[in-house]
Amino acid sequence: MDIEFAEAEALKEGIMWIRNNNITRAVFETGCASLVNRFKSRKEDLSIFSFRLKEIFKLLESFIDVKIEYVAYSSNRVADSFCKLAINK
């Protein structure tokens, strides 16, 4: 599993957890700049990764206010923990 896919899996798990706890406003942080760029551009292709991003976009529709932000890896221990959780799943 590559890093970008693992970060997307961790993001998806975090979004589902937040949504299941009835939180409607959230800021998700990741150390993966390419993932944030894909979200901001919403560029689509026929890859499995693009399909996974579509699933995440659908989950985000349930939020009133949501952001996905880049945070330098050295400052982002929460996203790192979620990434490790997704890899071990």
C-alpha positions as CSV (number, residue, x, y, z in Angstrom):
1,M,0.0,0.0,0.0
2,D,1.5,3.3,-1.0
3,I,1.5,6.4,1.3
4,E,-1.1,8.3,-0.6
5,F,-3.6,5.4,-0.4
6,A,-2.8,4.9,3.3
7,E,-3.4,8.6,4.0
8,A,-6.7,8.4,2.1
9,E,-7.8,5.3,4.1
10,A,-6.9,7.1,7.4
11,L,-8.8,10.2,6.3
12,K,-11.8,8.0,5.4
13,E,-11.7,6.3,8.8
14,G,-11.5,9.7,10.5
15,I,-14.4,11.1,8.5
16,M,-16.6,8.1,9.3
17,W,-15.7,8.3,13.0
18,I,-16.5,12.0,13.2
19,R,-19.7,11.5,11.2
20,N,-20.8,8.6,13.4
21,N,-20.4,10.8,16.4
22,N,-22.8,13.4,15.0
23,I,-20.2,16.1,14.5
24,T,-21.1,18.3,11.5
25,R,-18.1,20.8,11.4
26,A,-14.6,19.5,11.1
27,V,-11.1,20.3,9.9
28,F,-9.1,17.2,8.7
29,E,-5.4,17.5,8.6
30,T,-2.9,15.4,6.6
31,G,0.8,15.5,5.9
32,C,0.1,14.3,2.3
33,A,0.2,17.3,0.1
34,S,-0.7,15.3,-3.0
35,L,-3.9,14.1,-1.3
36,V,-4.9,17.6,-0.3
37,N,-4.2,18.8,-3.9
38,R,-6.4,16.0,-5.3
39,F,-9.3,17.1,-3.0
40,K,-8.9,20.8,-4.0
41,S,-8.8,20.1,-7.7
42,R,-11.3,17.2,-7.7
43,K,-9.6,15.8,-10.8
44,E,-11.1,12.5,-11.8
45,D,-9.6,9.5,-13.6
46,L,-10.4,5.8,-13.8
47,S,-8.1,4.6,-11.1
48,I,-9.0,2.8,-7.9
49,F,-7.6,5.7,-6.0
50,S,-10.0,8.1,-7.8
51,F,-12.8,5.8,-6.9
52,R,-11.7,5.9,-3.2
53,L,-11.7,9.7,-3.3
54,K,-15.2,9.7,-4.7
55,E,-16.3,7.6,-1.7
56,I,-14.7,10.2,0.6
57,F,-16.3,13.1,-1.2
58,K,-19.7,11.4,-0.6
59,L,-19.0,11.1,3.1
60,L,-18.1,14.8,3.3
61,E,-21.5,15.7,2.0
62,S,-23.0,15.1,5.4
63,F,-21.0,17.9,7.0
64,I,-22.2,21.5,7.3
65,D,-18.6,22.8,7.3
66,V,-15.6,20.7,6.5
67,K,-12.0,21.4,5.4
68,I,-9.1,19.2,4.4
69,E,-5.8,20.9,5.1
70,Y,-2.1,20.1,4.6
71,V,0.0,20.2,7.8
72,A,3.7,19.4,7.7
73,Y,4.4,15.8,8.7
74,S,6.5,16.8,11.7
75,S,3.5,18.7,13.1
76,N,0.8,16.2,12.4
77,R,0.8,13.4,14.9
78,V,-3.0,12.8,14.7
79,A,-3.0,12.1,11.0
80,D,0.1,9.9,11.4
81,S,-1.8,7.8,14.0
82,F,-4.8,7.4,11.7
83,C,-2.5,6.4,8.9
84,K,-0.8,3.7,11.0
85,L,-4.3,2.5,12.0
86,A,-5.4,2.2,8.4
87,I,-2.2,0.3,7.4
88,N,-2.7,-2.2,10.2
89,K,-6.3,-2.8,9.4
